[in-house]
Amino acid sequence: MKKIRVLIVEDSPVMREFLKYIIGRDPRLEVAAAADSAEEALRLLPLAAPDVISLDIRLPGMNGFEATRRIMSERPTPIVVVSASVESEELNITMNALRAGALTVMEKPVGTTQGEYESLAEPLCTQLAIMSQVRLVRQRPTELRPRSTTPTAPSGRVYRLLAIATSTGGPQALVEVLGGLGKGFPLPILVVQHIAPSFLKGFAAWLASVCAFPVEVVENQSVMSPGRVYLAAADHHLRADGRQAWADGGDPVCAQRPSGTVLFQSLARHLGPQSLGVVLTGMGEDGAQGLLELRRAGGYTIAEDESTAVVYGMPAAAVRLGAACESLPLPAIAPRILELL
């Protein structure tokens, strides 16, 4: 079996050698090259021809965000950001790298015992293997294709909530949708974004800084307000009715907690036709079953079209089940939501 080629970008000699060790001993992976700076990585990129990149975020010279932007414009390659810190400066660079096209963020394998190293090494290698399968294209503006048919919106419908579920590629997609909705959007917005728990609060702060909405992590229970974004708490599902959103520590669904399916199911139960549900880019099938239940309850449902989804996993699963009233390219989703309102 052909091994997956990994380019390591890490300025710390100790961590660089450790990453070479854990990647080199994984039977799925091999080290294509290792660089101590983004500039060196860009030089090595065409020579090493990696299938995936492990990218440190704080580097001498060009940082991880600029490196991601350059890689995605010059030679698109799946990028897994490997970050040791959830402090504001480094986290902001990390989130901007995700917005620029990096696929996911993982904690750097640091610890004082062999067990701590091992517990982080295995998930990192698995993420590198999974993300290497994502097929990317050069970042360029999306051309909106006219829809051959536009589903008729239910007349006289009053919507009370918008719910969005996303995973891999989600930060970039969320910023575009929320930016398109604009300040003054009249509904609460519930979001399930699959992200490592240690990065959640930083992600919430970053999202609030780049969109027009206040962002709240629902730790226990929150009374919802229009024009506010509510995120699922770390390692908890998010549920809501017409007035409140609350955290739920129930079992994972589709191997996820939070799960988009759980969120959509709660809206199907409590609000039905007064709900809007959206599934954006993401790996796996989370959200599809819940979106189907929401549609059957009378809610209006949208899946991101394959033409713009970074990973057409979650939206594809929703389409296969017949859960989406329509599929739209990413830039058309916010205008359609505003049209429905």
C-alpha positions as CSV (number, residue, x, y, z in Angstrom):
1,M,0.0,0.0,0.0
2,K,1.3,3.4,-1.0
3,K,2.2,5.5,2.1
4,I,0.8,9.0,2.7
5,R,3.6,11.6,2.3
6,V,3.7,14.2,5.1
7,L,5.6,17.5,5.0
8,I,6.4,18.7,8.5
9,V,6.7,22.4,9.1
10,E,8.0,23.1,12.7
11,D,10.6,25.5,13.9
12,S,11.5,23.7,17.2
13,P,14.2,21.1,16.5
14,V,13.0,18.9,19.4
15,M,9.3,18.9,18.2
16,R,10.4,18.5,14.6
17,E,12.3,15.3,15.5
18,F,9.4,14.1,17.6
19,L,6.9,14.6,14.8
20,K,9.3,12.8,12.4
21,Y,9.4,9.9,14.9
22,I,5.7,9.5,15.5
23,I,4.8,10.0,11.8
24,G,7.6,7.7,10.6
25,R,6.5,4.8,12.8
26,D,2.9,5.0,11.7
27,P,2.4,2.4,9.0
28,R,0.0,4.7,7.0
29,L,2.5,7.6,6.8
30,E,6.0,8.6,5.7
31,V,7.9,11.8,6.2
32,A,8.3,13.4,2.7
33,A,10.4,16.4,4.1
34,A,10.7,18.6,7.2
35,A,11.1,22.3,7.2
36,D,12.0,24.8,10.0
37,S,10.2,27.8,8.4
38,A,7.3,28.6,6.1
39,E,9.7,29.9,3.5
40,E,11.6,26.6,3.5
41,A,8.3,24.7,3.3
42,L,7.3,26.6,0.2
43,R,10.6,25.8,-1.4
44,L,10.3,22.1,-0.6
45,L,6.6,21.8,-1.6
46,P,7.1,21.0,-5.3
47,L,10.1,18.8,-4.6
48,A,8.6,16.8,-1.8
49,A,5.1,16.6,-3.3
50,P,3.4,15.8,0.0
51,D,-0.2,14.5,0.3
52,V,-0.7,16.4,3.5
53,I,1.1,19.1,5.6
54,S,1.6,19.3,9.4
55,L,1.9,23.0,10.0
56,D,3.1,24.8,13.1
57,I,1.4,28.2,13.4
58,R,4.0,30.3,15.1
59,L,7.1,30.3,12.8
60,P,10.1,32.7,12.3
61,G,9.4,35.0,9.4
62,M,6.2,34.1,7.6
63,N,3.6,32.8,10.1
64,G,1.2,29.8,9.6
65,F,-1.6,32.0,8.2
66,E,0.5,33.5,5.5
67,A,1.9,30.1,4.7
68,T,-1.6,28.6,4.4
69,R,-2.7,31.4,2.1
70,R,0.4,30.9,-0.2
71,I,0.0,27.1,-0.3
72,M,-3.7,27.3,-1.1
73,S,-3.1,29.7,-3.9
74,E,0.1,28.2,-5.4
75,R,-0.1,24.4,-4.8
76,P,-3.3,23.4,-2.8
77,T,-2.4,20.7,-0.3
78,P,-4.4,19.5,2.7
79,I,-3.1,21.3,5.8
80,V,-3.5,20.2,9.4
81,V,-2.6,23.0,11.8
82,V,-0.7,21.7,14.8
83,S,-0.8,24.3,17.6
84,A,0.4,24.1,21.2
85,S,-1.3,27.2,22.5
86,V,-4.9,28.4,22.8
87,E,-3.7,31.9,23.8
88,S,-5.1,34.8,21.9
89,E,-2.3,35.7,19.5
90,E,-1.5,32.2,18.3
91,L,-5.1,31.2,18.3
92,N,-6.0,34.1,16.1
93,I,-3.4,33.1,13.6
94,T,-4.7,29.5,13.8
95,M,-8.3,30.5,13.1
96,N,-7.3,32.8,10.2
97,A,-5.3,29.8,8.8
98,L,-8.5,27.7,8.9
99,R,-10.3,30.6,7.2
100,A,-7.6,30.6,4.5
101,G,-8.1,27.0,3.7
102,A,-6.4,24.8,6.4
103,L,-8.7,21.9,7.1
104,T,-8.5,21.3,10.9
105,V,-6.5,22.1,14.0
106,M,-4.9,19.6,16.4
107,E,-3.1,20.0,19.7
108,K,0.6,19.7,19.5
109,P,1.8,16.4,21.2
110,V,3.4,17.8,24.4
111,G,3.4,16.3,27.8
112,T,5.7,15.1,30.6
113,T,5.0,11.4,30.3
114,Q,5.1,8.8,27.4
115,G,1.4,8.3,27.9
116,E,0.6,11.9,27.3
117,Y,2.6,11.9,24.1
118,E,0.9,8.7,22.9
119,S,-2.6,10.0,23.6
120,L,-2.0,13.0,21.3
121,A,0.2,11.3,18.7
122,E,-2.4,8.7,17.6
123,P,-5.2,11.3,16.9
124,L,-2.7,13.5,15.0
125,C,-1.5,10.7,12.7
126,T,-5.1,9.7,12.1
127,Q,-6.1,13.2,11.2
128,L,-3.1,13.5,8.8
129,A,-4.2,10.2,7.1
130,I,-7.9,11.3,6.8
131,M,-7.2,14.8,5.6
132,S,-4.7,13.6,3.0
133,Q,-7.8,12.2,1.1
134,V,-9.4,15.7,0.8
135,R,-9.1,16.9,-2.8
136,L,-8.5,20.7,-3.0
137,V,-8.5,23.2,-5.7
138,R,-6.8,26.7,-5.9
139,Q,-8.7,29.3,-3.9
140,R,-10.6,31.5,-6.3
141,P,-13.9,33.4,-6.3
142,T,-16.9,31.1,-6.8
143,E,-19.0,31.8,-9.8
144,L,-22.7,31.6,-9.0
145,R,-24.5,29.3,-11.4
146,P,-28.2,30.2,-11.9
147,R,-30.4,27.5,-10.4
148,S,-32.4,25.6,-13.0
149,T,-35.3,25.5,-10.6
150,T,-35.9,27.5,-7.4
151,P,-38.0,25.7,-4.9
152,T,-41.1,27.7,-3.9
153,A,-40.8,29.1,-0.4
154,P,-43.7,28.3,1.9
155,S,-46.0,31.3,1.9
156,G,-46.8,33.1,5.1
157,R,-44.2,31.2,7.1
158,V,-42.7,32.9,10.1
159,Y,-39.2,31.5,11.1
160,R,-37.9,31.7,14.6
161,L,-34.5,30.0,14.5
162,L,-31.6,29.3,12.1
163,A,-29.4,26.3,12.8
164,I,-26.1,25.5,11.0
165,A,-24.0,22.3,11.3
166,T,-20.5,22.0,9.9
167,S,-17.2,20.4,10.4
168,T,-14.0,20.3,8.2
169,G,-13.7,23.6,6.3
170,G,-16.4,25.0,8.5
171,P,-14.8,28.2,9.9
172,Q,-14.3,29.5,6.4
173,A,-17.8,28.6,5.3
174,L,-19.4,30.0,8.5
175,V,-17.7,33.4,8.0
176,E,-19.1,33.6,4.5
177,V,-22.6,32.7,5.5
178,L,-22.7,34.9,8.6
179,G,-21.2,37.8,6.6
180,G,-23.9,37.4,4.0
181,L,-26.7,37.5,6.6
182,G,-25.4,40.9,7.8
183,K,-26.0,43.0,10.9
184,G,-29.6,43.1,12.0
185,F,-30.4,39.5,11.1
186,P,-33.7,38.9,12.9
187,L,-33.2,35.3,14.2
188,P,-31.0,33.6,16.8
189,I,-28.4,31.4,15.0
190,L,-27.4,28.1,16.5
191,V,-24.1,26.6,15.3
192,V,-22.6,23.1,15.7
193,Q,-18.9,23.3,14.6
194,H,-16.8,20.2,15.1
195,I,-13.5,21.5,16.7
196,A,-11.1,20.3,19.4
197,P,-12.6,21.2,22.8
198,S,-9.5,23.2,23.9
199,F,-9.9,25.5,20.9
200,L,-13.6,26.2,21.3
201,K,-13.6,29.4,23.4
202,G,-10.9,30.9,21.2
203,F,-12.8,30.0,18.2
204,A,-15.9,31.7,19.6
205,A,-13.9,34.9,20.3
206,W,-12.4,34.8,16.8
207,L,-15.8,34.3,15.2
208,A,-17.2,37.3,17.0
209,S,-14.3,39.4,15.8
210,V,-14.8,38.6,12.1
211,C,-18.6,38.6,11.8
212,A,-21.3,41.1,12.8
213,F,-22.8,39.0,15.6
214,P,-22.1,38.5,19.3
215,V,-21.1,34.9,19.9
216,E,-22.0,32.9,23.0
217,V,-20.9,29.4,24.1
218,V,-23.9,27.7,25.7
219,E,-22.4,26.1,28.8
220,N,-25.7,25.3,30.6
221,Q,-28.8,27.2,29.4
222,S,-29.3,30.5,27.5
223,V,-32.3,32.6,26.7
224,M,-31.9,33.3,23.0
225,S,-31.9,36.7,21.3
226,P,-32.2,37.7,17.7
227,G,-28.9,38.4,15.9
228,R,-26.8,36.4,18.2
229,V,-24.8,33.2,17.5
230,Y,-24.9,30.3,20.0
231,L,-22.2,27.6,19.9
232,A,-22.4,24.2,21.5
233,A,-20.2,23.9,24.6
234,A,-17.1,21.7,24.4
235,D,-18.0,18.0,24.4
236,H,-21.8,18.8,24.7
237,H,-24.7,18.6,22.3
238,L,-26.7,21.8,21.7
239,R,-30.5,21.7,21.9
240,A,-33.1,24.5,21.6
241,D,-36.8,25.3,21.7
242,G,-38.5,28.6,20.8
243,R,-37.0,30.4,23.7
244,Q,-33.9,28.7,25.1
245,A,-30.8,26.9,24.1
246,W,-29.2,24.4,26.4
247,A,-26.2,22.0,26.6
248,D,-26.7,18.3,26.7
249,G,-24.0,15.8,27.8
250,G,-25.7,12.8,26.1
251,D,-24.0,10.1,24.1
252,P,-22.1,11.0,20.9
253,V,-24.2,10.8,17.7
254,C,-22.4,10.0,14.4
255,A,-19.3,9.8,16.6
256,Q,-19.7,13.5,17.4
257,R,-20.5,15.6,20.5
258,P,-21.7,18.2,19.7
259,S,-23.8,16.7,16.8
260,G,-25.7,18.6,14.2
261,T,-28.2,15.8,14.1
262,V,-29.1,16.3,17.8
263,L,-29.5,20.0,17.2
264,F,-31.8,19.5,14.2
265,Q,-33.8,16.9,16.0
266,S,-34.5,19.2,18.9
267,L,-35.8,21.9,16.4
268,A,-37.9,19.3,14.6
269,R,-39.5,18.4,17.9
270,H,-40.0,21.9,19.3
271,L,-40.4,24.3,16.4
272,G,-40.8,22.3,13.1
273,P,-41.9,24.6,10.3
274,Q,-40.6,27.7,12.2
275,S,-37.0,26.5,11.7
276,L,-34.3,26.9,9.1
277,G,-31.6,24.2,9.0
278,V,-28.3,24.3,7.0
279,V,-25.6,21.7,6.6
280,L,-22.2,23.0,5.4
281,T,-18.9,21.4,4.4
282,G,-17.8,18.6,6.7
283,M,-16.4,15.0,6.8
284,G,-18.7,12.2,7.7
285,E,-22.5,12.1,7.9
286,D,-23.4,14.2,11.0
287,G,-26.4,16.4,10.6
288,A,-28.0,14.4,7.7
289,Q,-30.5,12.4,9.8
290,G,-31.5,15.3,11.9
291,L,-31.9,17.5,8.9
292,L,-34.3,14.9,7.4
293,E,-36.4,14.9,10.6
294,L,-36.5,18.7,10.5
295,R,-37.6,18.7,6.9
296,R,-40.3,16.1,7.7
297,A,-41.5,18.4,10.5
298,G,-42.0,21.2,8.1
299,G,-38.7,23.1,8.5
300,Y,-36.9,24.5,5.5
301,T,-33.5,22.8,4.9
302,I,-30.5,23.7,2.8
303,A,-27.3,21.7,2.0
304,E,-24.1,23.2,0.6
305,D,-23.6,22.3,-3.0
306,E,-20.7,20.0,-4.0
307,S,-19.2,22.8,-6.2
308,T,-18.1,24.8,-3.2
309,A,-17.9,22.3,-0.2
310,V,-14.3,21.8,0.9
311,V,-15.4,18.3,2.0
312,Y,-18.7,17.1,0.5
313,G,-19.4,14.6,3.2
314,M,-22.1,15.9,5.5
315,P,-24.0,17.8,2.7
316,A,-23.8,14.7,0.4
317,A,-25.2,12.5,3.2
318,A,-28.1,15.0,3.6
319,V,-28.8,15.1,-0.1
320,R,-28.7,11.2,-0.4
321,L,-31.4,11.0,2.4
322,G,-33.6,13.6,0.7
323,A,-33.1,15.8,3.8
324,A,-32.4,19.1,1.8
325,C,-35.1,21.2,0.3
326,E,-32.4,22.5,-2.0
327,S,-28.6,22.4,-2.5
328,L,-26.8,25.7,-3.0
329,P,-23.2,26.9,-3.6
330,L,-21.9,28.6,-0.5
331,P,-22.2,32.3,-1.7
332,A,-25.9,31.7,-2.5
333,I,-26.9,30.4,1.0
334,A,-27.1,33.6,2.9
335,P,-29.1,35.4,0.1
336,R,-31.5,32.5,0.0
337,I,-32.0,32.6,3.8
338,L,-32.8,36.3,3.6
339,E,-35.2,35.6,0.7
340,L,-37.0,33.0,2.8
341,L,-37.4,35.5,5.6
